[in-house]
Amino acid sequence: MKLKNHIKQHRARLDLTQQALAEKVGVRRQTILAIEKGQYVPSALLAFKIAGALGMNVDELYEIEEEGKP
């Protein structure tokens, strides 16, 4: 299983840069980049912070993707 996210799309919708989102949630820009690329799975607390900063619920922003299934 893999945790897929829609951060980049919702960040763009709000015209937020990676840096601006990172500052809102208290992490570095590289952390946001790694999460967006699926290279880093955020802690539950960070996932909630990101969702809140984007005005969303966690379940709207993240989804579990099973291997081999779209």
N, CA, C and O of each residue as an XYZ file, in Angstrom:
280
protein
N       0.830     -1.191      0.000
C       0.000      0.000      0.000
C       0.866      1.244      0.000
O       2.003      1.242      0.473
N       0.298      2.296     -0.541
C       1.012      3.561     -0.653
C       0.051      4.689     -0.283
O      -1.135      4.637     -0.606
N       0.570      5.696      0.388
C      -0.242      6.856      0.737
C      -0.109      7.891     -0.373
O       0.964      8.455     -0.587
N      -1.205      8.130     -1.070
C      -1.231      9.106     -2.155
C      -1.821     10.401     -1.609
O      -2.705     10.374     -0.753
N      -1.329     11.534     -2.108
C      -1.864     12.804     -1.629
C      -2.188     13.738     -2.787
O      -1.734     13.555     -3.916
N      -2.984     14.739     -2.464
C      -3.403     15.739     -3.446
C      -2.960     17.141     -2.989
O      -3.618     18.141     -3.274
N      -1.851     17.181     -2.289
C      -1.371     18.445     -1.725
C      -1.046     19.450     -2.822
O      -1.464     20.605     -2.749
N      -0.315     19.023     -3.822
C       0.131     19.947     -4.869
C      -1.054     20.632     -5.547
O      -1.025     21.843     -5.769
N      -2.093     19.869     -5.878
C      -3.257     20.433     -6.548
C      -3.970     21.466     -5.662
O      -4.348     22.541     -6.129
N      -4.146     21.131     -4.396
C      -4.868     22.041     -3.501
C      -4.004     23.241     -3.102
O      -4.518     24.334     -2.863
N      -2.714     23.029     -3.035
C      -1.792     24.140     -2.761
C      -1.849     25.124     -3.925
O      -1.892     26.335     -3.713
N      -1.851     24.606     -5.156
C      -1.921     25.457     -6.352
C      -3.254     26.207     -6.403
O      -3.304     27.375     -6.788
N      -4.329     25.523     -6.013
C      -5.661     26.144     -6.000
C      -5.671     27.382     -5.101
O      -6.354     28.365     -5.388
N      -4.910     27.321     -4.017
C      -4.837     28.443     -3.073
C      -3.687     29.400     -3.389
O      -3.448     30.363     -2.660
N      -2.979     29.121     -4.485
C      -1.831     29.932     -4.895
C      -0.775     30.000     -3.786
O      -0.207     31.059     -3.518
N      -0.524     28.852     -3.148
C       0.491     28.752     -2.098
C       1.740     28.087     -2.666
O       1.644     27.088     -3.379
N       2.883     28.625     -2.359
C       4.131     27.970     -2.728
C       4.432     26.870     -1.716
O       3.832     26.820     -0.642
N       5.354     26.000     -2.065
C       5.798     24.987     -1.104
C       6.358     25.664      0.137
O       6.123     25.212      1.257
N       7.093     26.738     -0.062
C       7.695     27.461      1.056
C       6.618     28.041      1.977
O       6.730     27.943      3.199
N       5.585     28.638      1.399
C       4.515     29.234      2.210
C       3.786     28.165      3.014
O       3.480     28.369      4.189
N       3.509     27.033      2.389
C       2.836     25.944      3.112
C       3.740     25.405      4.207
O       3.285     25.135      5.318
N       5.007     25.251      3.900
C       5.966     24.762      4.893
C       6.002     25.679      6.116
O       6.023     25.202      7.251
N       6.010     26.965      5.889
C       6.034     27.922      6.998
C       4.753     27.831      7.826
O       4.799     27.949      9.051
N       3.625     27.625      7.175
C       2.342     27.515      7.890
C       2.314     26.306      8.813
O       1.717     26.363      9.889
N       2.948     25.218      8.408
C       2.869     23.988      9.195
C       4.142     23.696      9.990
O       4.195     22.708     10.723
N       5.159     24.534      9.856
C       6.353     24.410     10.680
C       7.366     23.377     10.218
O       8.024     22.740     11.041
N       7.498     23.206      8.906
C       8.513     22.295      8.365
C       9.307     23.022      7.284
O       9.019     24.173      6.956
N      10.310     22.339      6.737
C      11.087     22.931      5.641
C      10.405     22.671      4.305
O       9.607     21.741      4.182
N      10.712     23.477      3.319
C      10.145     23.323      1.980
C      10.448     21.937      1.416
O       9.614     21.346      0.729
N      11.638     21.423      1.705
C      12.032     20.117      1.195
C      11.118     19.006      1.718
O      10.901     18.002      1.040
N      10.586     19.193      2.926
C       9.661     18.213      3.493
C       8.362     18.190      2.691
O       7.838     17.120      2.382
N       7.846     19.367      2.356
C       6.626     19.448      1.540
C       6.881     18.815      0.176
O       6.043     18.062     -0.321
N       8.017     19.107     -0.428
C       8.374     18.525     -1.719
C       8.399     16.997     -1.638
O       7.836     16.321     -2.499
N       9.041     16.462     -0.621
C       9.147     15.009     -0.472
C       7.774     14.369     -0.257
O       7.509     13.285     -0.777
N       6.909     15.027      0.497
C       5.559     14.504      0.716
C       4.780     14.515     -0.594
O       4.131     13.529     -0.943
N       4.845     15.626     -1.318
C       4.134     15.726     -2.595
C       4.576     14.649     -3.582
O       3.756     14.122     -4.334
N       5.859     14.322     -3.582
C       6.397     13.318     -4.505
C       6.175     11.886     -4.014
O       6.485     10.932     -4.727
N       5.643     11.734     -2.806
C       5.424     10.398     -2.257
C       6.672      9.757     -1.712
O       6.704      8.546     -1.495
N       7.714     10.558     -1.482
C       8.979     10.031     -0.980
C       9.024     10.011      0.547
O       9.911      9.399      1.140
N       8.066     10.680      1.173
C       8.029     10.788      2.631
C       6.581     10.729      3.083
O       5.730     11.439      2.548
N       6.302      9.888      4.061
C       4.959      9.786      4.629
C       4.937     10.634      5.890
O       5.698     10.379      6.823
N       4.062     11.651      5.927
C       4.031     12.529      7.096
C       3.441     11.832      8.314
O       2.668     10.882      8.192
N       3.817     12.316      9.481
C       3.196     11.830     10.707
C       1.722     12.225     10.681
O       1.315     13.072      9.884
N       0.936     11.620     11.538
C      -0.487     11.956     11.599
C      -0.655     13.430     11.948
O      -1.509     14.106     11.374
N       0.139     13.931     12.871
C       0.044     15.332     13.270
C       0.345     16.260     12.102
O      -0.374     17.234     11.883
N       1.400     15.967     11.351
C       1.750     16.798     10.201
C       0.683     16.704      9.113
O       0.366     17.707      8.472
N       0.132     15.520      8.899
C      -0.937     15.351      7.906
C      -2.134     16.234      8.271
O      -2.719     16.871      7.395
N      -2.500     16.277      9.547
C      -3.603     17.119      9.991
C      -3.268     18.602      9.841
O      -4.126     19.397      9.460
N      -2.029     18.971     10.138
C      -1.614     20.374      9.988
C      -1.693     20.812      8.530
O      -2.182     21.901      8.230
N      -1.213     19.968      7.630
C      -1.242     20.299      6.200
C      -2.684     20.414      5.721
O      -3.038     21.365      5.023
N      -3.509     19.451      6.093
C      -4.917     19.493      5.692
C      -5.578     20.768      6.213
O      -6.308     21.431      5.475
N      -5.334     21.109      7.452
C      -5.906     22.323      8.036
C      -5.436     23.579      7.330
O      -6.223     24.497      7.099
N      -4.152     23.625      6.984
C      -3.595     24.788      6.292
C      -4.207     24.957      4.906
O      -4.271     26.068      4.380
N      -4.657     23.848      4.318
C      -5.266     23.888      2.995
C      -6.794     23.956      3.069
O      -7.474     23.948      2.043
N      -7.327     24.023      4.301
C      -8.770     24.130      4.492
C      -9.523     22.861      4.129
O     -10.642     22.910      3.617
N      -8.894     21.725      4.401
C      -9.479     20.443      4.021
C      -9.469     19.484      5.199
O      -8.836     19.739      6.224
N     -10.185     18.369      5.034
C     -10.106     17.261      5.972
C      -9.013     16.318      5.493
O      -8.715     16.266      4.300
N      -8.424     15.586      6.401
C      -7.348     14.659      6.054
C      -7.809     13.653      5.004
O      -7.068     13.353      4.067
N      -9.024     13.131      5.151
C      -9.484     12.108      4.206
C      -9.751     12.661      2.814
O      -9.860     11.888      1.863
N      -9.858     13.973      2.670
C      -9.997     14.585      1.346
C      -8.629     14.763      0.673
O      -8.521     14.789     -0.553
N      -7.608     14.884      1.493
C      -6.274     15.207      0.997
C      -5.407     13.973      0.739
O      -4.540     13.986     -0.135
N      -5.648     12.914      1.503
C      -4.837     11.697      1.404
C      -5.723     10.506      1.083
O      -6.890     10.464      1.472
N      -5.160      9.538      0.370
C      -5.867      8.287      0.119
C      -4.851      7.142      0.093
O      -3.692      7.324     -0.279
N      -5.306      5.988      0.489
C      -4.451      4.802      0.466
C      -4.638      4.127     -0.881
O      -5.758      3.823     -1.294
N      -3.533      3.900     -1.549
C      -3.541      3.260     -2.862
C      -2.896      1.896     -2.731
O      -1.751      1.787     -2.291
N      -3.620      0.858     -3.108
C      -3.067     -0.488     -3.032
C      -2.152     -0.725     -4.225
O      -2.407     -0.228     -5.322
N      -1.097     -1.478     -4.007
C      -0.137     -1.794     -5.072
C      -0.853     -2.460     -6.239
O      -1.646     -3.382     -6.043
N      -0.576     -1.997     -7.441
C      -1.138     -2.588     -8.638
C      -2.542     -2.149     -8.972
O      -3.111     -2.595     -9.968
N      -3.120     -1.269     -8.147
C      -4.474     -0.762     -8.418
C      -4.410      0.747     -8.552
O      -3.696      1.400     -7.791
N      -5.136      1.315     -9.500
C      -5.135      2.784     -9.683
C      -5.878      3.501     -8.577
O      -5.966      4.729     -8.587
